[in-house]
Amino acid sequence: MKPACERCDTPLAPHAHGAFICSFEDTFCADCADELDEVCPKCRGELVDRPARRK
């Protein structure tokens, strides 16, 4: 899992909610995903909630 948003560098803990990924695992925070209309700027795929890991 990527530890930060690829657009704004906001830290994204593996066990926390609020991270979004595409099928290539490009990772964005919730604010950036909203600004991007939930579309990955790299692959143009859908951004979906990243599953959280257990602590």
N, C-alpha and C positions, 0 to 999 in steps of 0.2 A: 504494500500500500504506500502510496506517495504521501509524505508527511505535510504537504502544504499545497495550497491552491496554485495552479500553474499560471494564473493570470495576475493575482495580486499578492501572492506569497503569504496569505493568512495561514497560520498553523492549523492542521486538521488531525486531531488525535485519532488513532485507529479505533478506539472504543467510543468515540463521540458521534452523534448524528450531525447532519448538516453538510455532508460532503456529497458531491455528485460526480459520477463517472460515465464515460461512454464505453462502448464495447472494447476499445483499445486501452481502457483504464486511464485515459487522460482525466485529470482530477481537478475539480473546481469547488469553491465554497458556494454556499447557498446564494449569497448576494450576486456573485458573478454568474452563476447558473441562471438566475432570474434575469439579469441584464442581457444574457445571451439567448433568452427565450428557450432555455433548456436544449440548445443545439450546440454541439461541440464545434468550436471554430476550426479545429484541425481536420477532423474527418467528416464533419457535417452530420454525425450520428446523434441520436437522442441521448441527453444527459438524464440519468436516473439516480435515485438515492443509492449511495454506496452502503453496502451492508456493514454494520459495526462489528468489530471483533470483541469478544469477551475479554475482560481484564484478566 
